């Protein structure tokens, strides 16, 4: 498989997990978040919600990083070098901001998680 094909696949998977895809939560991010919550709730039921938030944040972050890494494989390197630390920082910041918005929506009962089994 060529580097460009692999990069394209990673960009697609990253997009599907990233906050840029508006409908992905039901299919990717919420099941990952629920899985984190379920696993850590076995240690203590109080860990379900915080670890779900961490899993949600982590899945969004992984999506952004997959897109960045895949795009670097698809696009031939230009004269300007990429700054991996800057790219990583932007991924962490945007994923964190989106996760905080989701936490506010859950806490204000705009999104109801009581329908999920736990």
C-alpha positions in Angstrom: 0.0 0.0 0.0 1.4 3.4 -1.0 2.1 6.1 1.6 -0.6 8.3 0.0 -3.2 5.6 0.3 -2.3 4.9 3.9 -2.4 8.6 4.6 -5.9 8.9 3.0 -7.2 6.1 5.1 -5.8 7.7 8.2 -7.3 11.1 7.3 -10.7 9.4 6.7 -10.6 7.5 10.1 -9.3 10.6 11.9 -12.1 12.7 10.4 -14.7 10.2 11.5 -13.4 10.4 15.1 -12.7 14.1 15.1 -14.9 17.0 16.3 -15.0 18.2 12.7 -17.5 15.4 11.8 -20.8 16.6 13.3 -22.6 13.2 13.3 -19.7 10.9 14.4 -20.4 10.8 18.1 -23.2 8.2 17.9 -21.0 5.8 15.9 -17.5 6.4 17.2 -16.9 8.7 20.1 -19.8 7.9 22.5 -19.2 4.1 22.3 -15.5 4.7 23.0 -16.4 7.1 25.9 -18.9 4.6 27.3 -16.3 1.9 27.1 -13.9 3.9 29.2 -16.7 4.7 31.7 -17.8 1.1 31.8 -14.2 -0.2 32.4 -13.4 2.3 35.1 -16.8 2.0 36.8 -15.8 -1.6 37.7 -13.3 0.0 40.1 -15.8 2.6 41.4 -19.2 3.7 40.2 -18.1 7.3 40.8 -15.5 6.9 38.0 -18.1 6.3 35.3 -18.8 9.9 34.3 -15.2 11.3 34.7 -13.6 8.4 32.8 -16.3 8.7 30.1 -15.3 12.4 29.6 -11.7 11.3 29.4 -12.5 8.6 26.8 -14.5 11.1 24.8 -11.7 13.6 24.9 -9.2 10.9 24.0 -11.2 9.7 21.0 -11.5 13.3 19.6 -7.8 13.9 20.1 -7.0 10.6 18.4 -9.1 11.7 15.5 -7.4 15.0 15.1 -3.9 13.4 15.4 -4.8 10.7 12.8 -5.9 13.4 10.4 -2.7 15.4 10.9 -0.5 12.3 10.5 -2.5 11.1 7.5 -2.4 14.5 5.8 1.4 14.6 6.2 1.6 11.3 4.2 -0.8 12.5 1.5 0.7 15.9 0.9 4.3 15.8 -0.3 6.5 17.7 2.0 7.0 21.3 0.9 9.8 23.6 1.5 8.3 24.6 4.9 8.9 22.0 7.6 6.0 21.0 9.8 6.2 21.8 13.5 5.1 18.6 15.3 4.8 20.2 18.7 2.6 23.0 17.3 0.4 20.5 15.5 0.1 18.4 18.6 -0.7 21.4 20.8 -3.4 22.5 18.3 -4.9 19.0 18.3 -5.0 18.9 22.1 -6.5 22.4 22.4 -9.2 21.9 19.9 -10.1 18.5 21.2 -10.2 19.8 24.8 -12.4 22.8 23.8 -14.9 20.5 22.0 -15.0 18.1 25.0 -15.6 21.0 27.4 -18.6 22.1 25.3 -20.0 18.6 25.3 -19.6 18.4 29.2 -21.4 21.7 29.5 -24.2 20.3 27.3 -24.5 17.1 29.4 -24.4 18.9 32.7 -27.1 21.4 31.6 -29.3 18.4 30.4 -29.2 19.5 26.8 -27.8 16.0 26.1 -29.4 13.3 28.2 -27.1 10.4 29.0 -29.6 8.7 31.3 -30.8 6.5 28.4 -27.4 4.8 28.2 -27.1 1.7 30.3 -24.5 1.7 33.0 
